[in-house]
Amino acid sequence: MKNDDHIVIDENSDLNNIICEECKKEDESVKQNLIMHGFKFCNSCKLSKTIFPI
Ligand SMILES: [Zn+2]
């Protein structure tokens, strides 16, 4: 029978998905911003992008 192996795999795949493309830090907000806005930025990078758009 399986133990909690699938939980470990889920956490690993999540970790790959929450790395900010701007500062390369892992942050829960990266995943939220990816879902909501379609870009992989953490909240602090999103904030600087919003205040100082390119
Ligand atoms: Zn960032």
mmCIF file of the protein (N, C-alpha, C, O) and its ligand, coordinates in Angstrom:
data_MODEL
# 
_entry.id   MODEL 
# 
loop_
_entity.id 
_entity.type 
_entity.pdbx_number_of_molecules 
1 polymer     1 
2 non-polymer 1 
# 
_entity_poly.entity_id                      1 
_entity_poly.type                           'polypeptide(L)' 
_entity_poly.nstd_linkage                   no 
_entity_poly.nstd_monomer                   no 
_entity_poly.pdbx_seq_one_letter_code       MKNDDHIVIDENSDLNNIICEECKKEDESVKQNLIMHGFKFCNSCKLSKTIFPI 
_entity_poly.pdbx_seq_one_letter_code_can   MKNDDHIVIDENSDLNNIICEECKKEDESVKQNLIMHGFKFCNSCKLSKTIFPI 
_entity_poly.pdbx_strand_id                 A 
# 
loop_
_entity_poly_seq.entity_id 
_entity_poly_seq.num 
_entity_poly_seq.mon_id 
_entity_poly_seq.hetero 
1 1  MET n 
1 2  LYS n 
1 3  ASN n 
1 4  ASP n 
1 5  ASP n 
1 6  HIS n 
1 7  ILE n 
1 8  VAL n 
1 9  ILE n 
1 10 ASP n 
1 11 GLU n 
1 12 ASN n 
1 13 SER n 
1 14 ASP n 
1 15 LEU n 
1 16 ASN n 
1 17 ASN n 
1 18 ILE n 
1 19 ILE n 
1 20 CYS n 
1 21 GLU n 
1 22 GLU n 
1 23 CYS n 
1 24 LYS n 
1 25 LYS n 
1 26 GLU n 
1 27 ASP n 
1 28 GLU n 
1 29 SER n 
1 30 VAL n 
1 31 LYS n 
1 32 GLN n 
1 33 ASN n 
1 34 LEU n 
1 35 ILE n 
1 36 MET n 
1 37 HIS n 
1 38 GLY n 
1 39 PHE n 
1 40 LYS n 
1 41 PHE n 
1 42 CYS n 
1 43 ASN n 
1 44 SER n 
1 45 CYS n 
1 46 LYS n 
1 47 LEU n 
1 48 SER n 
1 49 LYS n 
1 50 THR n 
1 51 ILE n 
1 52 PHE n 
1 53 PRO n 
1 54 ILE n 
# 
loop_
_struct_asym.id 
_struct_asym.entity_id 
A 1 
B 2 
# 
loop_
_chem_comp.id 
_chem_comp.type 
_chem_comp.mon_nstd_flag 
ASN 'L-peptide linking' y 
ASP 'L-peptide linking' y 
CYS 'L-peptide linking' y 
GLN 'L-peptide linking' y 
GLU 'L-peptide linking' y 
GLY 'peptide linking'   y 
HIS 'L-peptide linking' y 
ILE 'L-peptide linking' y 
LEU 'L-peptide linking' y 
LYS 'L-peptide linking' y 
MET 'L-peptide linking' y 
PHE 'L-peptide linking' y 
PRO 'L-peptide linking' y 
SER 'L-peptide linking' y 
THR 'L-peptide linking' y 
VAL 'L-peptide linking' y 
ZN  non-polymer         . 
# 
_pdbx_entity_nonpoly.entity_id   2 
_pdbx_entity_nonpoly.name        ? 
_pdbx_entity_nonpoly.comp_id     ZN 
# 
_pdbx_nonpoly_scheme.asym_id         B 
_pdbx_nonpoly_scheme.entity_id       2 
_pdbx_nonpoly_scheme.mon_id          ZN 
_pdbx_nonpoly_scheme.ndb_seq_num     1 
_pdbx_nonpoly_scheme.pdb_seq_num     101 
_pdbx_nonpoly_scheme.auth_seq_num    101 
_pdbx_nonpoly_scheme.pdb_mon_id      ZN 
_pdbx_nonpoly_scheme.auth_mon_id     ZN 
_pdbx_nonpoly_scheme.pdb_strand_id   A 
_pdbx_nonpoly_scheme.pdb_ins_code    . 
# 
loop_
_atom_site.group_PDB 
_atom_site.id 
_atom_site.type_symbol 
_atom_site.label_atom_id 
_atom_site.label_alt_id 
_atom_site.label_comp_id 
_atom_site.label_asym_id 
_atom_site.label_entity_id 
_atom_site.label_seq_id 
_atom_site.pdbx_PDB_ins_code 
_atom_site.Cartn_x 
_atom_site.Cartn_y 
_atom_site.Cartn_z 
_atom_site.occupancy 
_atom_site.B_iso_or_equiv 
_atom_site.pdbx_formal_charge 
_atom_site.auth_seq_id 
_atom_site.auth_comp_id 
_atom_site.auth_asym_id 
_atom_site.auth_atom_id 
_atom_site.pdbx_PDB_model_num 
ATOM   1   N  N  . MET A 1 1  ? 0.837  -1.208 0.000   1.00 0.00 ? 1   MET A N  1 
ATOM   2   C  CA . MET A 1 1  ? 0.000  0.000  0.000   1.00 0.00 ? 1   MET A CA 1 
ATOM   3   C  C  . MET A 1 1  ? 0.869  1.254  0.000   1.00 0.00 ? 1   MET A C  1 
ATOM   4   O  O  . MET A 1 1  ? 1.985  1.255  0.519   1.00 0.00 ? 1   MET A O  1 
ATOM   5   N  N  . LYS A 1 2  ? 0.350  2.289  -0.575  1.00 0.00 ? 2   LYS A N  1 
ATOM   6   C  CA . LYS A 1 2  ? 1.091  3.538  -0.595  1.00 0.00 ? 2   LYS A CA 1 
ATOM   7   C  C  . LYS A 1 2  ? 0.988  4.240  0.754   1.00 0.00 ? 2   LYS A C  1 
ATOM   8   O  O  . LYS A 1 2  ? -0.046 4.204  1.422   1.00 0.00 ? 2   LYS A O  1 
ATOM   9   N  N  . ASN A 1 3  ? 2.062  4.860  1.123   1.00 0.00 ? 3   ASN A N  1 
ATOM   10  C  CA . ASN A 1 3  ? 2.027  5.702  2.306   1.00 0.00 ? 3   ASN A CA 1 
ATOM   11  C  C  . ASN A 1 3  ? 1.663  7.131  1.899   1.00 0.00 ? 3   ASN A C  1 
ATOM   12  O  O  . ASN A 1 3  ? 0.640  7.351  1.250   1.00 0.00 ? 3   ASN A O  1 
ATOM   13  N  N  . ASP A 1 4  ? 2.480  8.077  2.270   1.00 0.00 ? 4   ASP A N  1 
ATOM   14  C  CA . ASP A 1 4  ? 2.180  9.454  1.884   1.00 0.00 ? 4   ASP A CA 1 
ATOM   15  C  C  . ASP A 1 4  ? 3.170  9.931  0.814   1.00 0.00 ? 4   ASP A C  1 
ATOM   16  O  O  . ASP A 1 4  ? 3.541  11.104 0.773   1.00 0.00 ? 4   ASP A O  1 
ATOM   17  N  N  . ASP A 1 5  ? 3.598  8.979  -0.065  1.00 0.00 ? 5   ASP A N  1 
ATOM   18  C  CA . ASP A 1 5  ? 4.553  9.341  -1.110  1.00 0.00 ? 5   ASP A CA 1 
ATOM   19  C  C  . ASP A 1 5  ? 3.996  10.427 -2.020  1.00 0.00 ? 5   ASP A C  1 
ATOM   20  O  O  . ASP A 1 5  ? 4.722  11.337 -2.422  1.00 0.00 ? 5   ASP A O  1 
ATOM   21  N  N  . HIS A 1 6  ? 2.722  10.335 -2.343  1.00 0.00 ? 6   HIS A N  1 
ATOM   22  C  CA . HIS A 1 6  ? 2.131  11.286 -3.289  1.00 0.00 ? 6   HIS A CA 1 
ATOM   23  C  C  . HIS A 1 6  ? 2.162  12.705 -2.737  1.00 0.00 ? 6   HIS A C  1 
ATOM   24  O  O  . HIS A 1 6  ? 2.237  13.674 -3.492  1.00 0.00 ? 6   HIS A O  1 
ATOM   25  N  N  . ILE A 1 7  ? 2.103  12.816 -1.408  1.00 0.00 ? 7   ILE A N  1 
ATOM   26  C  CA . ILE A 1 7  ? 2.141  14.155 -0.807  1.00 0.00 ? 7   ILE A CA 1 
ATOM   27  C  C  . ILE A 1 7  ? 3.507  14.798 -1.053  1.00 0.00 ? 7   ILE A C  1 
ATOM   28  O  O  . ILE A 1 7  ? 3.598  15.990 -1.345  1.00 0.00 ? 7   ILE A O  1 
ATOM   29  N  N  . VAL A 1 8  ? 4.579  13.985 -0.930  1.00 0.00 ? 8   VAL A N  1 
ATOM   30  C  CA . VAL A 1 8  ? 5.927  14.503 -1.157  1.00 0.00 ? 8   VAL A CA 1 
ATOM   31  C  C  . VAL A 1 8  ? 6.074  14.966 -2.604  1.00 0.00 ? 8   VAL A C  1 
ATOM   32  O  O  . VAL A 1 8  ? 6.646  16.023 -2.874  1.00 0.00 ? 8   VAL A O  1 
ATOM   33  N  N  . ILE A 1 9  ? 5.550  14.164 -3.530  1.00 0.00 ? 9   ILE A N  1 
ATOM   34  C  CA . ILE A 1 9  ? 5.642  14.510 -4.955  1.00 0.00 ? 9   ILE A CA 1 
ATOM   35  C  C  . ILE A 1 9  ? 4.876  15.806 -5.229  1.00 0.00 ? 9   ILE A C  1 
ATOM   36  O  O  . ILE A 1 9  ? 5.346  16.669 -5.970  1.00 0.00 ? 9   ILE A O  1 
ATOM   37  N  N  . ASP A 1 10 ? 3.708  15.932 -4.632  1.00 0.00 ? 10  ASP A N  1 
ATOM   38  C  CA . ASP A 1 10 ? 2.919  17.145 -4.827  1.00 0.00 ? 10  ASP A CA 1 
ATOM   39  C  C  . ASP A 1 10 ? 3.672  18.370 -4.326  1.00 0.00 ? 10  ASP A C  1 
ATOM   40  O  O  . ASP A 1 10 ? 3.670  19.419 -4.970  1.00 0.00 ? 10  ASP A O  1 
ATOM   41  N  N  . GLU A 1 11 ? 4.313  18.229 -3.175  1.00 0.00 ? 11  GLU A N  1 
ATOM   42  C  CA . GLU A 1 11 ? 5.045  19.376 -2.632  1.00 0.00 ? 11  GLU A CA 1 
ATOM   43  C  C  . GLU A 1 11 ? 6.211  19.746 -3.538  1.00 0.00 ? 11  GLU A C  1 
ATOM   44  O  O  . GLU A 1 11 ? 6.492  20.928 -3.740  1.00 0.00 ? 11  GLU A O  1 
ATOM   45  N  N  . ASN A 1 12 ? 6.898  18.733 -4.090  1.00 0.00 ? 12  ASN A N  1 
ATOM   46  C  CA . ASN A 1 12 ? 8.027  19.019 -4.970  1.00 0.00 ? 12  ASN A CA 1 
ATOM   47  C  C  . ASN A 1 12 ? 7.585  19.746 -6.235  1.00 0.00 ? 12  ASN A C  1 
ATOM   48  O  O  . ASN A 1 12 ? 8.235  20.702 -6.659  1.00 0.00 ? 12  ASN A O  1 
ATOM   49  N  N  . SER A 1 13 ? 6.489  19.304 -6.840  1.00 0.00 ? 13  SER A N  1 
ATOM   50  C  CA . SER A 1 13 ? 6.029  19.962 -8.062  1.00 0.00 ? 13  SER A CA 1 
ATOM   51  C  C  . SER A 1 13 ? 5.543  21.369 -7.744  1.00 0.00 ? 13  SER A C  1 
ATOM   52  O  O  . SER A 1 13 ? 5.691  22.271 -8.568  1.00 0.00 ? 13  SER A O  1 
ATOM   53  N  N  . ASP A 1 14 ? 4.972  21.568 -6.579  1.00 0.00 ? 14  ASP A N  1 
ATOM   54  C  CA . ASP A 1 14 ? 4.558  22.908 -6.183  1.00 0.00 ? 14  ASP A CA 1 
ATOM   55  C  C  . ASP A 1 14 ? 5.754  23.827 -6.023  1.00 0.00 ? 14  ASP A C  1 
ATOM   56  O  O  . ASP A 1 14 ? 5.718  24.987 -6.435  1.00 0.00 ? 14  ASP A O  1 
ATOM   57  N  N  . LEU A 1 15 ? 6.825  23.298 -5.418  1.00 0.00 ? 15  LEU A N  1 
ATOM   58  C  CA . LEU A 1 15 ? 8.006  24.122 -5.191  1.00 0.00 ? 15  LEU A CA 1 
ATOM   59  C  C  . LEU A 1 15 ? 8.589  24.628 -6.503  1.00 0.00 ? 15  LEU A C  1 
ATOM   60  O  O  . LEU A 1 15 ? 9.099  25.747 -6.568  1.00 0.00 ? 15  LEU A O  1 
ATOM   61  N  N  . ASN A 1 16 ? 8.514  23.809 -7.548  1.00 0.00 ? 16  ASN A N  1 
ATOM   62  C  CA . ASN A 1 16 ? 9.033  24.248 -8.847  1.00 0.00 ? 16  ASN A CA 1 
ATOM   63  C  C  . ASN A 1 16 ? 8.180  25.351 -9.449  1.00 0.00 ? 16  ASN A C  1 
ATOM   64  O  O  . ASN A 1 16 ? 8.608  26.058 -10.362 1.00 0.00 ? 16  ASN A O  1 
ATOM   65  N  N  . ASN A 1 17 ? 6.983  25.489 -8.931  1.00 0.00 ? 17  ASN A N  1 
ATOM   66  C  CA . ASN A 1 17 ? 6.023  26.403 -9.546  1.00 0.00 ? 17  ASN A CA 1 
ATOM   67  C  C  . ASN A 1 17 ? 5.903  27.720 -8.803  1.00 0.00 ? 17  ASN A C  1 
ATOM   68  O  O  . ASN A 1 17 ? 5.171  28.606 -9.245  1.00 0.00 ? 17  ASN A O  1 
ATOM   69  N  N  . ILE A 1 18 ? 6.599  27.871 -7.690  1.00 0.00 ? 18  ILE A N  1 
ATOM   70  C  CA . ILE A 1 18 ? 6.422  29.088 -6.897  1.00 0.00 ? 18  ILE A CA 1 
ATOM   71  C  C  . ILE A 1 18 ? 7.730  29.852 -6.783  1.00 0.00 ? 18  ILE A C  1 
ATOM   72  O  O  . ILE A 1 18 ? 7.946  30.569 -5.806  1.00 0.00 ? 18  ILE A O  1 
ATOM   73  N  N  . ILE A 1 19 ? 8.612  29.704 -7.780  1.00 0.00 ? 19  ILE A N  1 
ATOM   74  C  CA . ILE A 1 19 ? 9.853  30.474 -7.779  1.00 0.00 ? 19  ILE A CA 1 
ATOM   75  C  C  . ILE A 1 19 ? 9.663  31.723 -8.634  1.00 0.00 ? 19  ILE A C  1 
ATOM   76  O  O  . ILE A 1 19 ? 9.345  31.639 -9.820  1.00 0.00 ? 19  ILE A O  1 
ATOM   77  N  N  . CYS A 1 20 ? 9.860  32.860 -8.021  1.00 0.00 ? 20  CYS A N  1 
ATOM   78  C  CA . CYS A 1 20 ? 9.683  34.133 -8.712  1.00 0.00 ? 20  CYS A CA 1 
ATOM   79  C  C  . CYS A 1 20 ? 10.698 34.270 -9.837  1.00 0.00 ? 20  CYS A C  1 
ATOM   80  O  O  . CYS A 1 20 ? 11.891 34.060 -9.618  1.00 0.00 ? 20  CYS A O  1 
ATOM   81  N  N  . GLU A 1 21 ? 10.247 34.618 -11.032 1.00 0.00 ? 21  GLU A N  1 
ATOM   82  C  CA . GLU A 1 21 ? 11.164 34.758 -12.164 1.00 0.00 ? 21  GLU A CA 1 
ATOM   83  C  C  . GLU A 1 21 ? 12.003 36.023 -12.044 1.00 0.00 ? 21  GLU A C  1 
ATOM   84  O  O  . GLU A 1 21 ? 13.011 36.164 -12.737 1.00 0.00 ? 21  GLU A O  1 
ATOM   85  N  N  . GLU A 1 22 ? 11.606 36.926 -11.190 1.00 0.00 ? 22  GLU A N  1 
ATOM   86  C  CA . GLU A 1 22 ? 12.328 38.179 -11.043 1.00 0.00 ? 22  GLU A CA 1 
ATOM   87  C  C  . GLU A 1 22 ? 13.462 38.049 -10.028 1.00 0.00 ? 22  GLU A C  1 
ATOM   88  O  O  . GLU A 1 22 ? 14.611 38.366 -10.336 1.00 0.00 ? 22  GLU A O  1 
ATOM   89  N  N  . CYS A 1 23 ? 13.139 37.579 -8.812  1.00 0.00 ? 23  CYS A N  1 
ATOM   90  C  CA . CYS A 1 23 ? 14.147 37.532 -7.752  1.00 0.00 ? 23  CYS A CA 1 
ATOM   91  C  C  . CYS A 1 23 ? 14.556 36.102 -7.416  1.00 0.00 ? 23  CYS A C  1 
ATOM   92  O  O  . CYS A 1 23 ? 15.416 35.896 -6.560  1.00 0.00 ? 23  CYS A O  1 
ATOM   93  N  N  . LYS A 1 24 ? 13.945 35.094 -8.087  1.00 0.00 ? 24  LYS A N  1 
ATOM   94  C  CA . LYS A 1 24 ? 14.294 33.684 -7.922  1.00 0.00 ? 24  LYS A CA 1 
ATOM   95  C  C  . LYS A 1 24 ? 14.049 33.167 -6.508  1.00 0.00 ? 24  LYS A C  1 
ATOM   96  O  O  . LYS A 1 24 ? 14.661 32.187 -6.083  1.00 0.00 ? 24  LYS A O  1 
ATOM   97  N  N  . LYS A 1 25 ? 13.164 33.821 -5.792  1.00 0.00 ? 25  LYS A N  1 
ATOM   98  C  CA . LYS A 1 25 ? 12.823 33.350 -4.460  1.00 0.00 ? 25  LYS A CA 1 
ATOM   99  C  C  . LYS A 1 25 ? 11.530 32.544 -4.515  1.00 0.00 ? 25  LYS A C  1 
ATOM   100 O  O  . LYS A 1 25 ? 10.647 32.788 -5.337  1.00 0.00 ? 25  LYS A O  1 
ATOM   101 N  N  . GLU A 1 26 ? 11.454 31.557 -3.591  1.00 0.00 ? 26  GLU A N  1 
ATOM   102 C  CA . GLU A 1 26 ? 10.216 30.806 -3.477  1.00 0.00 ? 26  GLU A CA 1 
ATOM   103 C  C  . GLU A 1 26 ? 9.235  31.582 -2.624  1.00 0.00 ? 26  GLU A C  1 
ATOM   104 O  O  . GLU A 1 26 ? 9.570  32.022 -1.524  1.00 0.00 ? 26  GLU A O  1 
ATOM   105 N  N  . ASP A 1 27 ? 8.035  31.748 -3.124  1.00 0.00 ? 27  ASP A N  1 
ATOM   106 C  CA . ASP A 1 27 ? 7.036  32.486 -2.354  1.00 0.00 ? 27  ASP A CA 1 
ATOM   107 C  C  . ASP A 1 27 ? 5.654  31.983 -2.729  1.00 0.00 ? 27  ASP A C  1 
ATOM   108 O  O  . ASP A 1 27 ? 5.375  31.731 -3.901  1.00 0.00 ? 27  ASP A O  1 
ATOM   109 N  N  . GLU A 1 28 ? 4.792  31.837 -1.735  1.00 0.00 ? 28  GLU A N  1 
ATOM   110 C  CA . GLU A 1 28 ? 3.433  31.377 -1.990  1.00 0.00 ? 28  GLU A CA 1 
ATOM   111 C  C  . GLU A 1 28 ? 2.702  32.335 -2.923  1.00 0.00 ? 28  GLU A C  1 
ATOM   112 O  O  . GLU A 1 28 ? 1.853  31.905 -3.703  1.00 0.00 ? 28  GLU A O  1 
ATOM   113 N  N  . SER A 1 29 ? 3.014  33.604 -2.856  1.00 0.00 ? 29  SER A N  1 
ATOM   114 C  CA . SER A 1 29 ? 2.303  34.597 -3.670  1.00 0.00 ? 29  SER A CA 1 
ATOM   115 C  C  . SER A 1 29 ? 2.604  34.420 -5.156  1.00 0.00 ? 29  SER A C  1 
ATOM   116 O  O  . SER A 1 29 ? 1.823  34.856 -6.001  1.00 0.00 ? 29  SER A O  1 
ATOM   117 N  N  . VAL A 1 30 ? 3.747  33.775 -5.485  1.00 0.00 ? 30  VAL A N  1 
ATOM   118 C  CA . VAL A 1 30 ? 4.080  33.545 -6.894  1.00 0.00 ? 30  VAL A CA 1 
ATOM   119 C  C  . VAL A 1 30 ? 3.015  32.682 -7.549  1.00 0.00 ? 30  VAL A C  1 
ATOM   120 O  O  . VAL A 1 30 ? 2.584  32.959 -8.669  1.00 0.00 ? 30  VAL A O  1 
ATOM   121 N  N  . LYS A 1 31 ? 2.593  31.642 -6.854  1.00 0.00 ? 31  LYS A N  1 
ATOM   122 C  CA . LYS A 1 31 ? 1.576  30.744 -7.396  1.00 0.00 ? 31  LYS A CA 1 
ATOM   123 C  C  . LYS A 1 31 ? 0.249  31.473 -7.561  1.00 0.00 ? 31  LYS A C  1 
ATOM   124 O  O  . LYS A 1 31 ? -0.454 31.286 -8.554  1.00 0.00 ? 31  LYS A O  1 
ATOM   125 N  N  . GLN A 1 32 ? -0.084 32.297 -6.589  1.00 0.00 ? 32  GLN A N  1 
ATOM   126 C  CA . GLN A 1 32 ? -1.338 33.061 -6.667  1.00 0.00 ? 32  GLN A CA 1 
ATOM   127 C  C  . GLN A 1 32 ? -1.290 34.036 -7.835  1.00 0.00 ? 32  GLN A C  1 
ATOM   128 O  O  . GLN A 1 32 ? -2.269 34.173 -8.569  1.00 0.00 ? 32  GLN A O  1 
ATOM   129 N  N  . ASN A 1 33 ? -0.164 34.712 -8.013  1.00 0.00 ? 33  ASN A N  1 
ATOM   130 C  CA . ASN A 1 33 ? -0.044 35.665 -9.110  1.00 0.00 ? 33  ASN A CA 1 
ATOM   131 C  C  . ASN A 1 33 ? -0.046 34.962 -10.459 1.00 0.00 ? 33  ASN A C  1 
ATOM   132 O  O  . ASN A 1 33 ? -0.552 35.501 -11.443 1.00 0.00 ? 33  ASN A O  1 
ATOM   133 N  N  . LEU A 1 34 ? 0.519  33.756 -10.507 1.00 0.00 ? 34  LEU A N  1 
ATOM   134 C  CA . LEU A 1 34 ? 0.511  32.986 -11.748 1.00 0.00 ? 34  LEU A CA 1 
ATOM   135 C  C  . LEU A 1 34 ? -0.916 32.623 -12.132 1.00 0.00 ? 34  LEU A C  1 
ATOM   136 O  O  . LEU A 1 34 ? -1.294 32.714 -13.301 1.00 0.00 ? 34  LEU A O  1 
ATOM   137 N  N  . ILE A 1 35 ? -1.701 32.215 -11.152 1.00 0.00 ? 35  ILE A N  1 
ATOM   138 C  CA . ILE A 1 35 ? -3.085 31.839 -11.421 1.00 0.00 ? 35  ILE A CA 1 
ATOM   139 C  C  . ILE A 1 35 ? -3.916 33.064 -11.781 1.00 0.00 ? 35  ILE A C  1 
ATOM   140 O  O  . ILE A 1 35 ? -4.722 33.021 -12.710 1.00 0.00 ? 35  ILE A O  1 
ATOM   141 N  N  . MET A 1 36 ? -3.721 34.152 -11.049 1.00 0.00 ? 36  MET A N  1 
ATOM   142 C  CA . MET A 1 36 ? -4.587 35.323 -11.201 1.00 0.00 ? 36  MET A CA 1 
ATOM   143 C  C  . MET A 1 36 ? -4.160 36.207 -12.365 1.00 0.00 ? 36  MET A C  1 
ATOM   144 O  O  . MET A 1 36 ? -5.007 36.754 -13.071 1.00 0.00 ? 36  MET A O  1 
ATOM   145 N  N  . HIS A 1 37 ? -2.847 36.352 -12.572 1.00 0.00 ? 37  HIS A N  1 
ATOM   146 C  CA . HIS A 1 37 ? -2.366 37.338 -13.551 1.00 0.00 ? 37  HIS A CA 1 
ATOM   147 C  C  . HIS A 1 37 ? -1.571 36.712 -14.690 1.00 0.00 ? 37  HIS A C  1 
ATOM   148 O  O  . HIS A 1 37 ? -1.375 37.346 -15.726 1.00 0.00 ? 37  HIS A O  1 
ATOM   149 N  N  . GLY A 1 38 ? -1.109 35.468 -14.512 1.00 0.00 ? 38  GLY A N  1 
ATOM   150 C  CA . GLY A 1 38 ? -0.419 34.791 -15.588 1.00 0.00 ? 38  GLY A CA 1 
ATOM   151 C  C  . GLY A 1 38 ? 1.076  35.050 -15.623 1.00 0.00 ? 38  GLY A C  1 
ATOM   152 O  O  . GLY A 1 38 ? 1.735  34.680 -16.594 1.00 0.00 ? 38  GLY A O  1 
ATOM   153 N  N  . PHE A 1 39 ? 1.637  35.682 -14.580 1.00 0.00 ? 39  PHE A N  1 
ATOM   154 C  CA . PHE A 1 39 ? 3.082  35.808 -14.523 1.00 0.00 ? 39  PHE A CA 1 
ATOM   155 C  C  . PHE A 1 39 ? 3.606  35.360 -13.174 1.00 0.00 ? 39  PHE A C  1 
ATOM   156 O  O  . PHE A 1 39 ? 2.912  35.446 -12.160 1.00 0.00 ? 39  PHE A O  1 
ATOM   157 N  N  . LYS A 1 40 ? 4.867  34.871 -13.174 1.00 0.00 ? 40  LYS A N  1 
ATOM   158 C  CA . LYS A 1 40 ? 5.421  34.257 -11.972 1.00 0.00 ? 40  LYS A CA 1 
ATOM   159 C  C  . LYS A 1 40 ? 6.265  35.263 -11.215 1.00 0.00 ? 40  LYS A C  1 
ATOM   160 O  O  . LYS A 1 40 ? 7.494  35.189 -11.221 1.00 0.00 ? 40  LYS A O  1 
ATOM   161 N  N  . PHE A 1 41 ? 5.605  36.192 -10.570 1.00 0.00 ? 41  PHE A N  1 
ATOM   162 C  CA . PHE A 1 41 ? 6.275  37.162 -9.726  1.00 0.00 ? 41  PHE A CA 1 
ATOM   163 C  C  . PHE A 1 41 ? 5.758  37.020 -8.305  1.00 0.00 ? 41  PHE A C  1 
ATOM   164 O  O  . PHE A 1 41 ? 4.591  36.693 -8.090  1.00 0.00 ? 41  PHE A O  1 
ATOM   165 N  N  . CYS A 1 42 ? 6.628  37.266 -7.340  1.00 0.00 ? 42  CYS A N  1 
ATOM   166 C  CA . CYS A 1 42 ? 6.162  37.333 -5.962  1.00 0.00 ? 42  CYS A CA 1 
ATOM   167 C  C  . CYS A 1 42 ? 5.497  38.699 -5.750  1.00 0.00 ? 42  CYS A C  1 
ATOM   168 O  O  . CYS A 1 42 ? 5.542  39.567 -6.622  1.00 0.00 ? 42  CYS A O  1 
ATOM   169 N  N  . ASN A 1 43 ? 4.887  38.869 -4.592  1.00 0.00 ? 43  ASN A N  1 
ATOM   170 C  CA . ASN A 1 43 ? 4.130  40.098 -4.362  1.00 0.00 ? 43  ASN A CA 1 
ATOM   171 C  C  . ASN A 1 43 ? 5.023  41.326 -4.372  1.00 0.00 ? 43  ASN A C  1 
ATOM   172 O  O  . ASN A 1 43 ? 4.621  42.373 -4.880  1.00 0.00 ? 43  ASN A O  1 
ATOM   173 N  N  . SER A 1 44 ? 6.227  41.221 -3.824  1.00 0.00 ? 44  SER A N  1 
ATOM   174 C  CA . SER A 1 44 ? 7.101  42.393 -3.770  1.00 0.00 ? 44  SER A CA 1 
ATOM   175 C  C  . SER A 1 44 ? 7.554  42.789 -5.177  1.00 0.00 ? 44  SER A C  1 
ATOM   176 O  O  . SER A 1 44 ? 7.642  43.978 -5.482  1.00 0.00 ? 44  SER A O  1 
ATOM   177 N  N  . CYS A 1 45 ? 7.844  41.805 -6.039  1.00 0.00 ? 45  CYS A N  1 
ATOM   178 C  CA . CYS A 1 45 ? 8.228  42.122 -7.415  1.00 0.00 ? 45  CYS A CA 1 
ATOM   179 C  C  . CYS A 1 45 ? 7.022  42.638 -8.195  1.00 0.00 ? 45  CYS A C  1 
ATOM   180 O  O  . CYS A 1 45 ? 7.155  43.553 -9.007  1.00 0.00 ? 45  CYS A O  1 
ATOM   181 N  N  . LYS A 1 46 ? 5.860  42.065 -7.957  1.00 0.00 ? 46  LYS A N  1 
ATOM   182 C  CA . LYS A 1 46 ? 4.650  42.540 -8.619  1.00 0.00 ? 46  LYS A CA 1 
ATOM   183 C  C  . LYS A 1 46 ? 4.382  43.986 -8.243  1.00 0.00 ? 46  LYS A C  1 
ATOM   184 O  O  . LYS A 1 46 ? 3.962  44.795 -9.071  1.00 0.00 ? 46  LYS A O  1 
ATOM   185 N  N  . LEU A 1 47 ? 4.633  44.295 -6.982  1.00 0.00 ? 47  LEU A N  1 
ATOM   186 C  CA . LEU A 1 47 ? 4.393  45.656 -6.496  1.00 0.00 ? 47  LEU A CA 1 
ATOM   187 C  C  . LEU A 1 47 ? 5.317  46.640 -7.195  1.00 0.00 ? 47  LEU A C  1 
ATOM   188 O  O  . LEU A 1 47 ? 4.880  47.710 -7.619  1.00 0.00 ? 47  LEU A O  1 
ATOM   189 N  N  . SER A 1 48 ? 6.597  46.285 -7.318  1.00 0.00 ? 48  SER A N  1 
ATOM   190 C  CA . SER A 1 48 ? 7.536  47.189 -7.977  1.00 0.00 ? 48  SER A CA 1 
ATOM   191 C  C  . SER A 1 48 ? 7.208  47.329 -9.453  1.00 0.00 ? 48  SER A C  1 
ATOM   192 O  O  . SER A 1 48 ? 7.406  48.396 -10.034 1.00 0.00 ? 48  SER A O  1 
ATOM   193 N  N  . LYS A 1 49 ? 6.703  46.248 -10.073 1.00 0.00 ? 49  LYS A N  1 
ATOM   194 C  CA . LYS A 1 49 ? 6.298  46.311 -11.475 1.00 0.00 ? 49  LYS A CA 1 
ATOM   195 C  C  . LYS A 1 49 ? 5.085  47.227 -11.635 1.00 0.00 ? 49  LYS A C  1 
ATOM   196 O  O  . LYS A 1 49 ? 4.957  47.954 -12.620 1.00 0.00 ? 49  LYS A O  1 
ATOM   197 N  N  . THR A 1 50 ? 4.206  47.172 -10.646 1.00 0.00 ? 50  THR A N  1 
ATOM   198 C  CA . THR A 1 50 ? 2.973  47.951 -10.727 1.00 0.00 ? 50  THR A CA 1 
ATOM   199 C  C  . THR A 1 50 ? 3.275  49.437 -10.528 1.00 0.00 ? 50  THR A C  1 
ATOM   200 O  O  . THR A 1 50 ? 2.719  50.296 -11.212 1.00 0.00 ? 50  THR A O  1 
ATOM   201 N  N  . ILE A 1 51 ? 4.162  49.720 -9.584  1.00 0.00 ? 51  ILE A N  1 
ATOM   202 C  CA . ILE A 1 51 ? 4.485  51.111 -9.295  1.00 0.00 ? 51  ILE A CA 1 
ATOM   203 C  C  . ILE A 1 51 ? 5.388  51.696 -10.375 1.00 0.00 ? 51  ILE A C  1 
ATOM   204 O  O  . ILE A 1 51 ? 5.248  52.859 -10.755 1.00 0.00 ? 51  ILE A O  1 
ATOM   205 N  N  . PHE A 1 52 ? 6.328  50.865 -10.869 1.00 0.00 ? 52  PHE A N  1 
ATOM   206 C  CA . PHE A 1 52 ? 7.260  51.339 -11.892 1.00 0.00 ? 52  PHE A CA 1 
ATOM   207 C  C  . PHE A 1 52 ? 7.143  50.471 -13.144 1.00 0.00 ? 52  PHE A C  1 
ATOM   208 O  O  . PHE A 1 52 ? 8.017  49.642 -13.400 1.00 0.00 ? 52  PHE A O  1 
ATOM   209 N  N  . PRO A 1 53 ? 6.099  50.644 -13.908 1.00 0.00 ? 53  PRO A N  1 
ATOM   210 C  CA . PRO A 1 53 ? 5.949  49.817 -15.127 1.00 0.00 ? 53  PRO A CA 1 
ATOM   211 C  C  . PRO A 1 53 ? 7.038  50.140 -16.145 1.00 0.00 ? 53  PRO A C  1 
ATOM   212 O  O  . PRO A 1 53 ? 7.489  51.279 -16.264 1.00 0.00 ? 53  PRO A O  1 
ATOM   213 N  N  . ILE A 1 54 ? 7.451  49.093 -16.883 1.00 0.00 ? 54  ILE A N  1 
ATOM   214 C  CA . ILE A 1 54 ? 8.513  49.288 -17.874 1.00 0.00 ? 54  ILE A CA 1 
ATOM   215 C  C  . ILE A 1 54 ? 7.971  50.087 -19.066 1.00 0.00 ? 54  ILE A C  1 
ATOM   216 O  O  . ILE A 1 54 ? 8.709  50.360 -20.013 1.00 0.00 ? 54  ILE A O  1 
HETATM 217 ZN ZN . ZN  B 2 .  ? 10.220 38.295 -6.663  1.00 0.00 2 101 ZN  A ZN 1 
# 
